[in-house]
Amino acid sequence: MEWTEDLSVGIDTIDEYHKALISRIKELVTAIKNNFCKYIIGDAINFLERYSAACLSAEERYMQISHYPEYNKHKEQHDSFVTDIHQLKNELLNLDSSEKHASYYLSVETNRVMVDWVCNHILNANKTLGAFLRVEMIFGNNPSILDSAMHGAYFKN
């Protein structure tokens, strides 16, 4: 999976988070293909925890500040994704290293969760959110919506 402008939601901060996710997907796919996923699966899942904490909270701040009408539905999707990440983390913590292909199967499942997130959430819900936020920045009561939402945000890839 490669980053293309088709994936852009038109909000630079959110797009940067998504670019980092796409980069991790590429790394994990490479690891799976080259049979070294056991060395990076922990890092991939830890990345997902950091990514979800930073990206999803930023999106939720944007939605709250802009009074996004689809906030509850969007937040439910975030909560479901976080649950998926917690399940992956639990699987990682309980990984049986004596099982020959355990890290492979967990890597494939982690990749599926990430790709599904891109295809089902980013390309749909986030595209809609991005369009709404761009209109709010131009015509809304708070043109500095993005600056206000990002105050204090931090994400380390």
C-alpha positions as CSV (number, residue, x, y, z in Angstrom):
1,M,0.0,0.0,0.0
2,E,1.4,3.4,-1.0
3,W,0.3,6.9,0.0
4,T,-1.5,8.6,-2.8
5,E,-3.5,11.8,-2.8
6,D,-6.6,9.7,-3.0
7,L,-6.0,8.9,0.7
8,S,-5.7,12.6,1.6
9,V,-8.5,14.1,3.7
10,G,-7.3,17.6,3.0
11,I,-6.2,18.4,6.5
12,D,-2.5,18.3,6.7
13,T,-2.2,17.2,10.4
14,I,-4.6,14.2,9.8
15,D,-2.9,13.3,6.6
16,E,0.5,13.2,8.3
17,Y,-0.8,10.6,10.8
18,H,-2.2,8.6,7.9
19,K,1.1,8.7,6.0
20,A,2.8,7.3,9.1
21,L,0.2,4.5,9.2
22,I,0.7,3.7,5.5
23,S,4.5,3.6,6.1
24,R,4.0,1.1,8.9
25,I,1.7,-1.1,6.7
26,K,4.5,-1.2,4.1
27,E,7.1,-2.2,6.7
28,L,4.9,-4.9,8.0
29,V,4.1,-6.3,4.6
30,T,7.8,-6.3,3.8
31,A,8.5,-8.2,7.0
32,I,5.8,-10.7,6.3
33,K,7.1,-11.3,2.8
34,N,10.7,-11.7,4.0
35,N,9.9,-13.9,7.0
36,F,11.2,-11.5,9.7
37,C,7.9,-10.3,11.1
38,K,8.7,-11.8,14.5
39,Y,11.3,-9.0,14.8
40,I,8.9,-6.1,14.2
41,I,5.4,-7.2,15.2
42,G,5.9,-5.7,18.7
43,D,7.0,-2.4,17.2
44,A,4.1,-2.4,14.8
45,I,1.5,-2.9,17.5
46,N,3.2,-0.3,19.8
47,F,3.0,2.1,16.9
48,L,-0.7,1.4,16.5
49,E,-1.2,2.3,20.2
50,R,0.7,5.6,19.8
51,Y,-1.0,6.3,16.5
52,S,-4.5,5.7,17.8
53,A,-3.9,7.8,20.9
54,A,-2.6,10.8,18.9
55,C,-4.5,10.7,15.7
56,L,-7.9,9.7,17.1
57,S,-7.8,12.3,19.9
58,A,-6.8,15.0,17.4
59,E,-9.7,14.0,15.1
60,E,-12.1,14.0,18.1
61,R,-10.9,17.5,19.2
62,Y,-11.5,18.7,15.6
63,M,-15.0,17.2,15.7
64,Q,-15.9,18.7,19.1
65,I,-14.6,22.2,18.2
66,S,-16.4,22.2,14.9
67,H,-19.6,20.6,16.3
68,Y,-19.3,17.9,13.7
69,P,-22.8,16.3,13.4
70,E,-21.5,12.8,12.8
71,Y,-19.3,12.9,16.0
72,N,-21.0,10.0,17.8
73,K,-20.9,7.6,14.8
74,H,-17.2,8.6,14.0
75,K,-16.2,8.1,17.7
76,E,-17.8,4.7,17.7
77,Q,-15.5,3.7,14.8
78,H,-12.5,5.0,16.8
79,D,-13.5,3.1,19.9
80,S,-13.9,-0.1,17.8
81,F,-10.4,0.4,16.3
82,V,-8.9,0.9,19.8
83,T,-10.6,-2.3,20.9
84,D,-9.0,-4.1,17.9
85,I,-5.6,-2.7,18.9
86,H,-6.0,-3.9,22.5
87,Q,-6.9,-7.3,21.2
88,L,-3.7,-7.4,19.0
89,K,-1.7,-6.2,22.0
90,N,-3.1,-9.0,24.2
91,E,-2.3,-11.5,21.5
92,L,1.2,-10.2,21.3
93,L,1.6,-10.5,25.1
94,N,0.3,-14.0,25.0
95,L,2.2,-15.1,21.9
96,D,3.5,-18.6,22.2
97,S,7.1,-18.3,20.9
98,S,7.3,-22.1,20.7
99,E,4.6,-22.0,18.0
100,K,6.5,-21.8,14.7
101,H,4.2,-19.4,12.9
102,A,2.7,-17.4,15.8
103,S,4.3,-14.1,14.9
104,Y,3.4,-14.6,11.2
105,Y,-0.3,-15.1,12.0
106,L,-0.3,-12.1,14.4
107,S,1.5,-10.0,11.7
108,V,-1.1,-10.9,9.1
109,E,-3.9,-10.1,11.5
110,T,-2.3,-6.8,12.4
111,N,-1.9,-5.9,8.7
112,R,-5.6,-6.8,8.1
113,V,-6.7,-4.5,10.9
114,M,-4.5,-1.6,9.6
115,V,-5.6,-2.1,5.9
116,D,-9.3,-2.4,6.9
117,W,-8.9,0.9,8.9
118,V,-7.5,2.7,5.8
119,C,-10.2,1.2,3.5
120,N,-13.2,1.5,5.8
121,H,-12.5,4.5,7.9
122,I,-10.0,6.8,6.3
123,L,-11.4,6.5,2.8
124,N,-14.9,7.0,4.1
125,A,-15.5,8.6,7.5
126,N,-12.3,10.7,7.4
127,K,-12.9,11.9,3.9
128,T,-16.3,13.2,5.0
129,L,-14.8,14.8,8.2
130,G,-12.0,16.4,6.1
131,A,-14.6,18.0,3.8
132,F,-16.6,19.3,6.7
133,L,-13.6,20.7,8.5
134,R,-12.4,22.5,5.3
135,V,-15.8,24.2,5.0
136,E,-15.7,25.1,8.7
137,M,-12.3,26.7,8.3
138,I,-13.6,28.8,5.5
139,F,-17.2,29.6,6.4
140,G,-17.4,28.6,10.1
141,N,-17.4,30.7,13.2
142,N,-13.9,29.5,14.1
143,P,-11.4,29.8,11.2
144,S,-8.5,28.7,13.5
145,I,-10.2,25.4,14.3
146,L,-7.2,23.4,13.4
147,D,-4.8,25.5,15.5
148,S,-7.2,25.2,18.5
149,A,-7.6,21.5,18.1
150,M,-3.9,20.8,17.9
151,H,-2.8,22.8,20.9
152,G,-0.6,20.4,22.8
153,A,-0.9,17.5,20.4
154,Y,2.2,15.3,19.9
155,F,2.9,12.1,18.0
156,K,6.1,10.2,17.6
157,N,6.2,7.8,14.8
